Amino acid sequence: MHISITFKNIDSSDALKSHIHEKFDRLDKMLDSPADARIVLSVEKIRNIIDINLTCNKIKIHAKEEA
């Protein structure tokens, strides 16, 4: 699985990157064909936002969470 991580208005950390790779490696085991994941982590004022786009063969998943 190819994982692209983008940080906006937040400092990148190796711990956060390794946590994301660990979770997506577990997901990759369930997929039949190679996948592409684009992850955007951002901070706007007091909101932490993650935006995930996962593309695999015929499957396209978009998820967004704010906290």
CHARMM internal coordinates of N, CA and C (Angstrom, degrees):
IC EDIT
DIST 1 N 1 CA 1.4429
DIST 1 CA 1 C 1.5266
ANGL 1 N 1 CA 1 C 108.49
DIST 1 C 2 N 1.3172
ANGL 1 CA 1 C 2 N 115.50
DIHE 1 N 1 CA 1 C 2 N 134.04
DIST 2 N 2 CA 1.4547
ANGL 1 C 2 N 2 CA 121.33
DIHE 1 CA 1 C 2 N 2 CA 176.25
DIST 2 CA 2 C 1.5289
ANGL 2 N 2 CA 2 C 107.85
DIHE 1 C 2 N 2 CA 2 C -94.60
DIST 2 C 3 N 1.3345
ANGL 2 CA 2 C 3 N 116.98
DIHE 2 N 2 CA 2 C 3 N 121.92
DIST 3 N 3 CA 1.4626
ANGL 2 C 3 N 3 CA 122.21
DIHE 2 CA 2 C 3 N 3 CA -177.31
DIST 3 CA 3 C 1.5185
ANGL 3 N 3 CA 3 C 108.50
DIHE 2 C 3 N 3 CA 3 C -116.49
DIST 3 C 4 N 1.3368
ANGL 3 CA 3 C 4 N 115.67
DIHE 3 N 3 CA 3 C 4 N 125.79
DIST 4 N 4 CA 1.4595
ANGL 3 C 4 N 4 CA 122.20
DIHE 3 CA 3 C 4 N 4 CA 176.84
DIST 4 CA 4 C 1.5284
ANGL 4 N 4 CA 4 C 108.02
DIHE 3 C 4 N 4 CA 4 C -114.42
DIST 4 C 5 N 1.3364
ANGL 4 CA 4 C 5 N 116.71
DIHE 4 N 4 CA 4 C 5 N 120.25
DIST 5 N 5 CA 1.4638
ANGL 4 C 5 N 5 CA 121.48
DIHE 4 CA 4 C 5 N 5 CA -178.09
DIST 5 CA 5 C 1.5192
ANGL 5 N 5 CA 5 C 108.25
DIHE 4 C 5 N 5 CA 5 C -114.29
DIST 5 C 6 N 1.3408
ANGL 5 CA 5 C 6 N 115.71
DIHE 5 N 5 CA 5 C 6 N 128.05
DIST 6 N 6 CA 1.4561
ANGL 5 C 6 N 6 CA 122.26
DIHE 5 CA 5 C 6 N 6 CA 178.59
DIST 6 CA 6 C 1.5234
ANGL 6 N 6 CA 6 C 108.67
DIHE 5 C 6 N 6 CA 6 C -121.07
DIST 6 C 7 N 1.3263
ANGL 6 CA 6 C 7 N 115.92
DIHE 6 N 6 CA 6 C 7 N 135.25
DIST 7 N 7 CA 1.4650
ANGL 6 C 7 N 7 CA 122.09
DIHE 6 CA 6 C 7 N 7 CA 177.98
DIST 7 CA 7 C 1.5241
ANGL 7 N 7 CA 7 C 108.81
DIHE 6 C 7 N 7 CA 7 C -112.00
DIST 7 C 8 N 1.3426
ANGL 7 CA 7 C 8 N 117.08
DIHE 7 N 7 CA 7 C 8 N 128.43
DIST 8 N 8 CA 1.4589
ANGL 7 C 8 N 8 CA 122.02
DIHE 7 CA 7 C 8 N 8 CA 176.59
DIST 8 CA 8 C 1.5252
ANGL 8 N 8 CA 8 C 108.73
DIHE 7 C 8 N 8 CA 8 C -120.89
DIST 8 C 9 N 1.3100
ANGL 8 CA 8 C 9 N 116.12
DIHE 8 N 8 CA 8 C 9 N 123.52
DIST 9 N 9 CA 1.4679
ANGL 8 C 9 N 9 CA 123.19
DIHE 8 CA 8 C 9 N 9 CA 179.17
DIST 9 CA 9 C 1.5227
ANGL 9 N 9 CA 9 C 112.32
DIHE 8 C 9 N 9 CA 9 C 58.59
DIST 9 C 10 N 1.3150
ANGL 9 CA 9 C 10 N 117.29
DIHE 9 N 9 CA 9 C 10 N 28.79
DIST 10 N 10 CA 1.4615
ANGL 9 C 10 N 10 CA 122.56
DIHE 9 CA 9 C 10 N 10 CA 179.53
DIST 10 CA 10 C 1.5349
ANGL 10 N 10 CA 10 C 107.27
DIHE 9 C 10 N 10 CA 10 C -147.50
DIST 10 C 11 N 1.3121
ANGL 10 CA 10 C 11 N 115.62
DIHE 10 N 10 CA 10 C 11 N 144.32
DIST 11 N 11 CA 1.4606
ANGL 10 C 11 N 11 CA 120.40
DIHE 10 CA 10 C 11 N 11 CA 177.95
DIST 11 CA 11 C 1.5256
ANGL 11 N 11 CA 11 C 109.54
DIHE 10 C 11 N 11 CA 11 C -77.55
DIST 11 C 12 N 1.3185
ANGL 11 CA 11 C 12 N 115.68
DIHE 11 N 11 CA 11 C 12 N 136.41
DIST 12 N 12 CA 1.4595
ANGL 11 C 12 N 12 CA 119.21
DIHE 11 CA 11 C 12 N 12 CA 178.46
DIST 12 CA 12 C 1.5273
ANGL 12 N 12 CA 12 C 109.51
DIHE 11 C 12 N 12 CA 12 C -77.72
DIST 12 C 13 N 1.3163
ANGL 12 CA 12 C 13 N 115.33
DIHE 12 N 12 CA 12 C 13 N 143.01
DIST 13 N 13 CA 1.4623
ANGL 12 C 13 N 13 CA 120.10
DIHE 12 CA 12 C 13 N 13 CA 178.14
DIST 13 CA 13 C 1.5183
ANGL 13 N 13 CA 13 C 109.30
DIHE 12 C 13 N 13 CA 13 C -131.43
DIST 13 C 14 N 1.3170
ANGL 13 CA 13 C 14 N 115.34
DIHE 13 N 13 CA 13 C 14 N 145.63
DIST 14 N 14 CA 1.4597
ANGL 13 C 14 N 14 CA 120.32
DIHE 13 CA 13 C 14 N 14 CA 179.67
DIST 14 CA 14 C 1.5200
ANGL 14 N 14 CA 14 C 111.60
DIHE 13 C 14 N 14 CA 14 C -67.29
DIST 14 C 15 N 1.3300
ANGL 14 CA 14 C 15 N 117.17
DIHE 14 N 14 CA 14 C 15 N -32.66
DIST 15 N 15 CA 1.4638
ANGL 14 C 15 N 15 CA 120.43
DIHE 14 CA 14 C 15 N 15 CA 179.52
DIST 15 CA 15 C 1.5273
ANGL 15 N 15 CA 15 C 110.89
DIHE 14 C 15 N 15 CA 15 C -65.32
DIST 15 C 16 N 1.3154
ANGL 15 CA 15 C 16 N 116.48
DIHE 15 N 15 CA 15 C 16 N -41.14
DIST 16 N 16 CA 1.4577
ANGL 15 C 16 N 16 CA 120.50
DIHE 15 CA 15 C 16 N 16 CA 179.24
DIST 16 CA 16 C 1.5257
ANGL 16 N 16 CA 16 C 110.98
DIHE 15 C 16 N 16 CA 16 C -67.98
DIST 16 C 17 N 1.3239
ANGL 16 CA 16 C 17 N 117.06
DIHE 16 N 16 CA 16 C 17 N -41.26
DIST 17 N 17 CA 1.4636
ANGL 16 C 17 N 17 CA 120.95
DIHE 16 CA 16 C 17 N 17 CA 177.83
DIST 17 CA 17 C 1.5235
ANGL 17 N 17 CA 17 C 111.43
DIHE 16 C 17 N 17 CA 17 C -63.24
DIST 17 C 18 N 1.3305
ANGL 17 CA 17 C 18 N 117.19
DIHE 17 N 17 CA 17 C 18 N -42.79
DIST 18 N 18 CA 1.4650
ANGL 17 C 18 N 18 CA 119.48
DIHE 17 CA 17 C 18 N 18 CA -179.09
DIST 18 CA 18 C 1.5295
ANGL 18 N 18 CA 18 C 110.95
DIHE 17 C 18 N 18 CA 18 C -68.35
DIST 18 C 19 N 1.3358
ANGL 18 CA 18 C 19 N 117.79
DIHE 18 N 18 CA 18 C 19 N -34.13
DIST 19 N 19 CA 1.4689
ANGL 18 C 19 N 19 CA 120.97
DIHE 18 CA 18 C 19 N 19 CA 177.23
DIST 19 CA 19 C 1.5285
ANGL 19 N 19 CA 19 C 110.34
DIHE 18 C 19 N 19 CA 19 C -64.88
DIST 19 C 20 N 1.3240
ANGL 19 CA 19 C 20 N 116.94
DIHE 19 N 19 CA 19 C 20 N -42.69
DIST 20 N 20 CA 1.4639
ANGL 19 C 20 N 20 CA 121.08
DIHE 19 CA 19 C 20 N 20 CA 178.59
DIST 20 CA 20 C 1.5290
ANGL 20 N 20 CA 20 C 110.59
DIHE 19 C 20 N 20 CA 20 C -64.54
DIST 20 C 21 N 1.3329
ANGL 20 CA 20 C 21 N 117.41
DIHE 20 N 20 CA 20 C 21 N -44.99
DIST 21 N 21 CA 1.4661
ANGL 20 C 21 N 21 CA 120.68
DIHE 20 CA 20 C 21 N 21 CA 178.85
DIST 21 CA 21 C 1.5304
ANGL 21 N 21 CA 21 C 111.03
DIHE 20 C 21 N 21 CA 21 C -62.81
DIST 21 C 22 N 1.3074
ANGL 21 CA 21 C 22 N 117.62
DIHE 21 N 21 CA 21 C 22 N -37.69
DIST 22 N 22 CA 1.4679
ANGL 21 C 22 N 22 CA 121.24
DIHE 21 CA 21 C 22 N 22 CA 179.12
DIST 22 CA 22 C 1.5211
ANGL 22 N 22 CA 22 C 111.16
DIHE 21 C 22 N 22 CA 22 C -63.36
DIST 22 C 23 N 1.3212
ANGL 22 CA 22 C 23 N 117.19
DIHE 22 N 22 CA 22 C 23 N -45.24
DIST 23 N 23 CA 1.4661
ANGL 22 C 23 N 23 CA 121.22
DIHE 22 CA 22 C 23 N 23 CA -179.42
DIST 23 CA 23 C 1.5295
ANGL 23 N 23 CA 23 C 111.88
DIHE 22 C 23 N 23 CA 23 C -67.80
DIST 23 C 24 N 1.3315
ANGL 23 CA 23 C 24 N 117.09
DIHE 23 N 23 CA 23 C 24 N -40.81
DIST 24 N 24 CA 1.4585
ANGL 23 C 24 N 24 CA 119.73
DIHE 23 CA 23 C 24 N 24 CA -178.56
DIST 24 CA 24 C 1.5235
ANGL 24 N 24 CA 24 C 112.09
DIHE 23 C 24 N 24 CA 24 C -76.41
DIST 24 C 25 N 1.3197
ANGL 24 CA 24 C 25 N 119.01
DIHE 24 N 24 CA 24 C 25 N -24.77
DIST 25 N 25 CA 1.4633
ANGL 24 C 25 N 25 CA 120.76
DIHE 24 CA 24 C 25 N 25 CA 173.54
DIST 25 CA 25 C 1.5248
ANGL 25 N 25 CA 25 C 110.33
DIHE 24 C 25 N 25 CA 25 C -66.28
DIST 25 C 26 N 1.3209
ANGL 25 CA 25 C 26 N 116.63
DIHE 25 N 25 CA 25 C 26 N -36.03
DIST 26 N 26 CA 1.4647
ANGL 25 C 26 N 26 CA 120.67
DIHE 25 CA 25 C 26 N 26 CA 176.85
DIST 26 CA 26 C 1.5295
ANGL 26 N 26 CA 26 C 110.19
DIHE 25 C 26 N 26 CA 26 C -66.04
DIST 26 C 27 N 1.3354
ANGL 26 CA 26 C 27 N 116.75
DIHE 26 N 26 CA 26 C 27 N -39.50
DIST 27 N 27 CA 1.4613
ANGL 26 C 27 N 27 CA 121.51
DIHE 26 CA 26 C 27 N 27 CA 177.95
DIST 27 CA 27 C 1.5268
ANGL 27 N 27 CA 27 C 111.15
DIHE 26 C 27 N 27 CA 27 C -68.78
DIST 27 C 28 N 1.3237
ANGL 27 CA 27 C 28 N 116.84
DIHE 27 N 27 CA 27 C 28 N -35.37
DIST 28 N 28 CA 1.4578
ANGL 27 C 28 N 28 CA 121.79
DIHE 27 CA 27 C 28 N 28 CA -178.90
DIST 28 CA 28 C 1.5282
ANGL 28 N 28 CA 28 C 112.13
DIHE 27 C 28 N 28 CA 28 C -62.21
DIST 28 C 29 N 1.3202
ANGL 28 CA 28 C 29 N 117.47
DIHE 28 N 28 CA 28 C 29 N -30.24
DIST 29 N 29 CA 1.4673
ANGL 28 C 29 N 29 CA 121.41
DIHE 28 CA 28 C 29 N 29 CA 179.10
DIST 29 CA 29 C 1.5232
ANGL 29 N 29 CA 29 C 111.66
DIHE 28 C 29 N 29 CA 29 C -65.03
DIST 29 C 30 N 1.3412
ANGL 29 CA 29 C 30 N 117.59
DIHE 29 N 29 CA 29 C 30 N -25.73
DIST 30 N 30 CA 1.4606
ANGL 29 C 30 N 30 CA 121.72
DIHE 29 CA 29 C 30 N 30 CA -178.29
DIST 30 CA 30 C 1.5238
ANGL 30 N 30 CA 30 C 113.20
DIHE 29 C 30 N 30 CA 30 C -86.00
DIST 30 C 31 N 1.3394
ANGL 30 CA 30 C 31 N 117.23
DIHE 30 N 30 CA 30 C 31 N -15.17
DIST 31 N 31 CA 1.4597
ANGL 30 C 31 N 31 CA 120.72
DIHE 30 CA 30 C 31 N 31 CA -177.01
DIST 31 CA 31 C 1.5200
ANGL 31 N 31 CA 31 C 111.01
DIHE 30 C 31 N 31 CA 31 C -91.28
DIST 31 C 32 N 1.3371
ANGL 31 CA 31 C 32 N 115.73
DIHE 31 N 31 CA 31 C 32 N 144.31
DIST 32 N 32 CA 1.4672
ANGL 31 C 32 N 32 CA 121.20
DIHE 31 CA 31 C 32 N 32 CA -178.31
DIST 32 CA 32 C 1.5219
ANGL 32 N 32 CA 32 C 113.04
DIHE 31 C 32 N 32 CA 32 C -80.80
DIST 32 C 33 N 1.3206
ANGL 32 CA 32 C 33 N 117.27
DIHE 32 N 32 CA 32 C 33 N -36.93
DIST 33 N 33 CA 1.4627
ANGL 32 C 33 N 33 CA 120.86
DIHE 32 CA 32 C 33 N 33 CA -176.17
DIST 33 CA 33 C 1.5289
ANGL 33 N 33 CA 33 C 110.35
DIHE 32 C 33 N 33 CA 33 C -117.88
DIST 33 C 34 N 1.3236
ANGL 33 CA 33 C 34 N 117.18
DIHE 33 N 33 CA 33 C 34 N 166.33
DIST 34 N 34 CA 1.4682
ANGL 33 C 34 N 34 CA 119.99
DIHE 33 CA 33 C 34 N 34 CA -179.57
DIST 34 CA 34 C 1.5357
ANGL 34 N 34 CA 34 C 111.47
DIHE 33 C 34 N 34 CA 34 C -60.57
DIST 34 C 35 N 1.3114
ANGL 34 CA 34 C 35 N 115.18
DIHE 34 N 34 CA 34 C 35 N 145.44
DIST 35 N 35 CA 1.4586
ANGL 34 C 35 N 35 CA 120.69
DIHE 34 CA 34 C 35 N 35 CA -176.74
DIST 35 CA 35 C 1.5229
ANGL 35 N 35 CA 35 C 110.48
DIHE 34 C 35 N 35 CA 35 C -124.38
DIST 35 C 36 N 1.3331
ANGL 35 CA 35 C 36 N 114.00
DIHE 35 N 35 CA 35 C 36 N 163.84
DIST 36 N 36 CA 1.4540
ANGL 35 C 36 N 36 CA 121.94
DIHE 35 CA 35 C 36 N 36 CA 178.12
DIST 36 CA 36 C 1.5238
ANGL 36 N 36 CA 36 C 107.58
DIHE 35 C 36 N 36 CA 36 C -130.05
DIST 36 C 37 N 1.3336
ANGL 36 CA 36 C 37 N 116.87
DIHE 36 N 36 CA 36 C 37 N 124.17
DIST 37 N 37 CA 1.4613
ANGL 36 C 37 N 37 CA 121.62
DIHE 36 CA 36 C 37 N 37 CA -179.69
DIST 37 CA 37 C 1.5182
ANGL 37 N 37 CA 37 C 109.31
DIHE 36 C 37 N 37 CA 37 C -119.16
DIST 37 C 38 N 1.3293
ANGL 37 CA 37 C 38 N 115.69
DIHE 37 N 37 CA 37 C 38 N 129.48
DIST 38 N 38 CA 1.4611
ANGL 37 C 38 N 38 CA 121.88
DIHE 37 CA 37 C 38 N 38 CA 175.40
DIST 38 CA 38 C 1.5211
ANGL 38 N 38 CA 38 C 107.56
DIHE 37 C 38 N 38 CA 38 C -116.79
DIST 38 C 39 N 1.3170
ANGL 38 CA 38 C 39 N 116.09
DIHE 38 N 38 CA 38 C 39 N 120.43
DIST 39 N 39 CA 1.4568
ANGL 38 C 39 N 39 CA 122.22
DIHE 38 CA 38 C 39 N 39 CA -175.26
DIST 39 CA 39 C 1.5229
ANGL 39 N 39 CA 39 C 108.60
DIHE 38 C 39 N 39 CA 39 C -121.35
DIST 39 C 40 N 1.3302
ANGL 39 CA 39 C 40 N 116.16
DIHE 39 N 39 CA 39 C 40 N 129.81
DIST 40 N 40 CA 1.4564
ANGL 39 C 40 N 40 CA 121.67
DIHE 39 CA 39 C 40 N 40 CA 177.64
DIST 40 CA 40 C 1.5215
ANGL 40 N 40 CA 40 C 107.78
DIHE 39 C 40 N 40 CA 40 C -121.49
DIST 40 C 41 N 1.3283
ANGL 40 CA 40 C 41 N 115.95
DIHE 40 N 40 CA 40 C 41 N 120.25
DIST 41 N 41 CA 1.4568
ANGL 40 C 41 N 41 CA 122.50
DIHE 40 CA 40 C 41 N 41 CA 175.87
DIST 41 CA 41 C 1.5224
ANGL 41 N 41 CA 41 C 107.77
DIHE 40 C 41 N 41 CA 41 C -107.36
DIST 41 C 42 N 1.3317
ANGL 41 CA 41 C 42 N 117.40
DIHE 41 N 41 CA 41 C 42 N 127.46
DIST 42 N 42 CA 1.4542
ANGL 41 C 42 N 42 CA 119.47
DIHE 41 CA 41 C 42 N 42 CA -177.94
DIST 42 CA 42 C 1.5222
ANGL 42 N 42 CA 42 C 111.21
DIHE 41 C 42 N 42 CA 42 C -143.58
DIST 42 C 43 N 1.3287
ANGL 42 CA 42 C 43 N 114.02
DIHE 42 N 42 CA 42 C 43 N 159.64
DIST 43 N 43 CA 1.4607
ANGL 42 C 43 N 43 CA 121.69
DIHE 42 CA 42 C 43 N 43 CA 176.06
DIST 43 CA 43 C 1.5176
ANGL 43 N 43 CA 43 C 107.47
DIHE 42 C 43 N 43 CA 43 C -127.12
DIST 43 C 44 N 1.3335
ANGL 43 CA 43 C 44 N 115.80
DIHE 43 N 43 CA 43 C 44 N 125.81
DIST 44 N 44 CA 1.4584
ANGL 43 C 44 N 44 CA 121.92
DIHE 43 CA 43 C 44 N 44 CA 176.18
DIST 44 CA 44 C 1.5199
ANGL 44 N 44 CA 44 C 107.71
DIHE 43 C 44 N 44 CA 44 C -126.52
DIST 44 C 45 N 1.3123
ANGL 44 CA 44 C 45 N 115.49
DIHE 44 N 44 CA 44 C 45 N 112.83
DIST 45 N 45 CA 1.4624
ANGL 44 C 45 N 45 CA 123.27
DIHE 44 CA 44 C 45 N 45 CA -174.79
DIST 45 CA 45 C 1.5266
ANGL 45 N 45 CA 45 C 109.07
DIHE 44 C 45 N 45 CA 45 C 53.73
DIST 45 C 46 N 1.3391
ANGL 45 CA 45 C 46 N 118.99
DIHE 45 N 45 CA 45 C 46 N -105.76
DIST 46 N 46 CA 1.4728
ANGL 45 C 46 N 46 CA 120.24
DIHE 45 CA 45 C 46 N 46 CA -179.25
DIST 46 CA 46 C 1.5284
ANGL 46 N 46 CA 46 C 112.51
DIHE 45 C 46 N 46 CA 46 C -109.55
DIST 46 C 47 N 1.3404
ANGL 46 CA 46 C 47 N 117.23
DIHE 46 N 46 CA 46 C 47 N 7.85
DIST 47 N 47 CA 1.4657
ANGL 46 C 47 N 47 CA 120.88
DIHE 46 CA 46 C 47 N 47 CA -177.98
DIST 47 CA 47 C 1.5217
ANGL 47 N 47 CA 47 C 110.96
DIHE 46 C 47 N 47 CA 47 C -100.24
DIST 47 C 48 N 1.3147
ANGL 47 CA 47 C 48 N 115.88
DIHE 47 N 47 CA 47 C 48 N 132.99
DIST 48 N 48 CA 1.4677
ANGL 47 C 48 N 48 CA 122.66
DIHE 47 CA 47 C 48 N 48 CA 171.85
DIST 48 CA 48 C 1.5223
ANGL 48 N 48 CA 48 C 106.74
DIHE 47 C 48 N 48 CA 48 C -100.29
DIST 48 C 49 N 1.3266
ANGL 48 CA 48 C 49 N 116.25
DIHE 48 N 48 CA 48 C 49 N 127.05
DIST 49 N 49 CA 1.4625
ANGL 48 C 49 N 49 CA 121.10
DIHE 48 CA 48 C 49 N 49 CA -173.80
DIST 49 CA 49 C 1.5304
ANGL 49 N 49 CA 49 C 109.28
DIHE 48 C 49 N 49 CA 49 C -126.05
DIST 49 C 50 N 1.3293
ANGL 49 CA 49 C 50 N 115.74
DIHE 49 N 49 CA 49 C 50 N 135.40
DIST 50 N 50 CA 1.4626
ANGL 49 C 50 N 50 CA 121.43
DIHE 49 CA 49 C 50 N 50 CA 171.66
DIST 50 CA 50 C 1.5251
ANGL 50 N 50 CA 50 C 107.48
DIHE 49 C 50 N 50 CA 50 C -123.98
DIST 50 C 51 N 1.3153
ANGL 50 CA 50 C 51 N 115.31
DIHE 50 N 50 CA 50 C 51 N 133.98
DIST 51 N 51 CA 1.4527
ANGL 50 C 51 N 51 CA 122.67
DIHE 50 CA 50 C 51 N 51 CA -179.25
DIST 51 CA 51 C 1.5252
ANGL 51 N 51 CA 51 C 107.30
DIHE 50 C 51 N 51 CA 51 C -126.73
DIST 51 C 52 N 1.3305
ANGL 51 CA 51 C 52 N 117.32
DIHE 51 N 51 CA 51 C 52 N 121.08
DIST 52 N 52 CA 1.4668
ANGL 51 C 52 N 52 CA 122.36
DIHE 51 CA 51 C 52 N 52 CA -175.48
DIST 52 CA 52 C 1.5203
ANGL 52 N 52 CA 52 C 109.63
DIHE 51 C 52 N 52 CA 52 C -120.99
DIST 52 C 53 N 1.3325
ANGL 52 CA 52 C 53 N 116.42
DIHE 52 N 52 CA 52 C 53 N 130.39
DIST 53 N 53 CA 1.4609
ANGL 52 C 53 N 53 CA 123.41
DIHE 52 CA 52 C 53 N 53 CA 172.09
DIST 53 CA 53 C 1.5198
ANGL 53 N 53 CA 53 C 107.29
DIHE 52 C 53 N 53 CA 53 C -122.08
DIST 53 C 54 N 1.3241
ANGL 53 CA 53 C 54 N 116.11
DIHE 53 N 53 CA 53 C 54 N 118.48
DIST 54 N 54 CA 1.4575
ANGL 53 C 54 N 54 CA 122.26
DIHE 53 CA 53 C 54 N 54 CA -179.65
DIST 54 CA 54 C 1.5242
ANGL 54 N 54 CA 54 C 108.63
DIHE 53 C 54 N 54 CA 54 C -117.17
DIST 54 C 55 N 1.3296
ANGL 54 CA 54 C 55 N 115.86
DIHE 54 N 54 CA 54 C 55 N 124.77
DIST 55 N 55 CA 1.4590
ANGL 54 C 55 N 55 CA 121.52
DIHE 54 CA 54 C 55 N 55 CA 179.56
DIST 55 CA 55 C 1.5188
ANGL 55 N 55 CA 55 C 108.66
DIHE 54 C 55 N 55 CA 55 C -123.42
DIST 55 C 56 N 1.3356
ANGL 55 CA 55 C 56 N 114.97
DIHE 55 N 55 CA 55 C 56 N 127.02
DIST 56 N 56 CA 1.4591
ANGL 55 C 56 N 56 CA 120.70
DIHE 55 CA 55 C 56 N 56 CA 179.78
DIST 56 CA 56 C 1.5231
ANGL 56 N 56 CA 56 C 108.50
DIHE 55 C 56 N 56 CA 56 C -147.33
DIST 56 C 57 N 1.3186
ANGL 56 CA 56 C 57 N 116.35
DIHE 56 N 56 CA 56 C 57 N 111.55
DIST 57 N 57 CA 1.4559
ANGL 56 C 57 N 57 CA 122.99
DIHE 56 CA 56 C 57 N 57 CA 178.48
DIST 57 CA 57 C 1.5343
ANGL 57 N 57 CA 57 C 110.80
DIHE 56 C 57 N 57 CA 57 C 49.47
DIST 57 C 58 N 1.3112
ANGL 57 CA 57 C 58 N 119.36
DIHE 57 N 57 CA 57 C 58 N -101.61
DIST 58 N 58 CA 1.4644
ANGL 57 C 58 N 58 CA 122.54
DIHE 57 CA 57 C 58 N 58 CA -179.20
DIST 58 CA 58 C 1.5280
ANGL 58 N 58 CA 58 C 112.65
DIHE 57 C 58 N 58 CA 58 C -101.99
DIST 58 C 59 N 1.3101
ANGL 58 CA 58 C 59 N 117.16
DIHE 58 N 58 CA 58 C 59 N -0.64
DIST 59 N 59 CA 1.4648
ANGL 58 C 59 N 59 CA 121.49
DIHE 58 CA 58 C 59 N 59 CA -175.99
DIST 59 CA 59 C 1.5260
ANGL 59 N 59 CA 59 C 109.79
DIHE 58 C 59 N 59 CA 59 C -101.17
DIST 59 C 60 N 1.3317
ANGL 59 CA 59 C 60 N 115.88
DIHE 59 N 59 CA 59 C 60 N 131.30
DIST 60 N 60 CA 1.4605
ANGL 59 C 60 N 60 CA 121.70
DIHE 59 CA 59 C 60 N 60 CA 173.59
DIST 60 CA 60 C 1.5320
ANGL 60 N 60 CA 60 C 107.33
DIHE 59 C 60 N 60 CA 60 C -130.06
DIST 60 C 61 N 1.3287
ANGL 60 CA 60 C 61 N 115.67
DIHE 60 N 60 CA 60 C 61 N 121.99
DIST 61 N 61 CA 1.4578
ANGL 60 C 61 N 61 CA 120.87
DIHE 60 CA 60 C 61 N 61 CA -178.57
DIST 61 CA 61 C 1.5221
ANGL 61 N 61 CA 61 C 108.48
DIHE 60 C 61 N 61 CA 61 C -122.69
DIST 61 C 62 N 1.3260
ANGL 61 CA 61 C 62 N 115.93
DIHE 61 N 61 CA 61 C 62 N 132.47
DIST 62 N 62 CA 1.4609
ANGL 61 C 62 N 62 CA 122.09
DIHE 61 CA 61 C 62 N 62 CA 175.92
DIST 62 CA 62 C 1.5259
ANGL 62 N 62 CA 62 C 107.35
DIHE 61 C 62 N 62 CA 62 C -123.64
DIST 62 C 63 N 1.3422
ANGL 62 CA 62 C 63 N 115.91
DIHE 62 N 62 CA 62 C 63 N 129.57
DIST 63 N 63 CA 1.4599
ANGL 62 C 63 N 63 CA 120.61
DIHE 62 CA 62 C 63 N 63 CA 178.78
DIST 63 CA 63 C 1.5259
ANGL 63 N 63 CA 63 C 108.55
DIHE 62 C 63 N 63 CA 63 C -136.30
DIST 63 C 64 N 1.3275
ANGL 63 CA 63 C 64 N 115.46
DIHE 63 N 63 CA 63 C 64 N 143.15
DIST 64 N 64 CA 1.4586
ANGL 63 C 64 N 64 CA 121.11
DIHE 63 CA 63 C 64 N 64 CA 179.01
DIST 64 CA 64 C 1.5178
ANGL 64 N 64 CA 64 C 107.63
DIHE 63 C 64 N 64 CA 64 C -141.98
DIST 64 C 65 N 1.3263
ANGL 64 CA 64 C 65 N 115.19
DIHE 64 N 64 CA 64 C 65 N 135.94
DIST 65 N 65 CA 1.4668
ANGL 64 C 65 N 65 CA 120.73
DIHE 64 CA 64 C 65 N 65 CA -179.52
DIST 65 CA 65 C 1.5112
ANGL 65 N 65 CA 65 C 108.83
DIHE 64 C 65 N 65 CA 65 C -138.42
DIST 65 C 66 N 1.3229
ANGL 65 CA 65 C 66 N 115.57
DIHE 65 N 65 CA 65 C 66 N 139.35
DIST 66 N 66 CA 1.4581
ANGL 65 C 66 N 66 CA 122.45
DIHE 65 CA 65 C 66 N 66 CA 176.37
DIST 66 CA 66 C 1.5177
ANGL 66 N 66 CA 66 C 109.19
DIHE 65 C 66 N 66 CA 66 C -124.08
DIST 66 C 67 N 1.3174
ANGL 66 CA 66 C 67 N 115.07
DIHE 66 N 66 CA 66 C 67 N 140.34
DIST 67 N 67 CA 1.4725
ANGL 66 C 67 N 67 CA 119.59
DIHE 66 CA 66 C 67 N 67 CA 177.44
DIST 67 CA 67 C 1.5109
ANGL 67 N 67 CA 67 C 109.53
DIHE 66 C 67 N 67 CA 67 C -140.62
END
COOR INIT
IC SEED 1 N 1 CA 1 C
IC BUILD
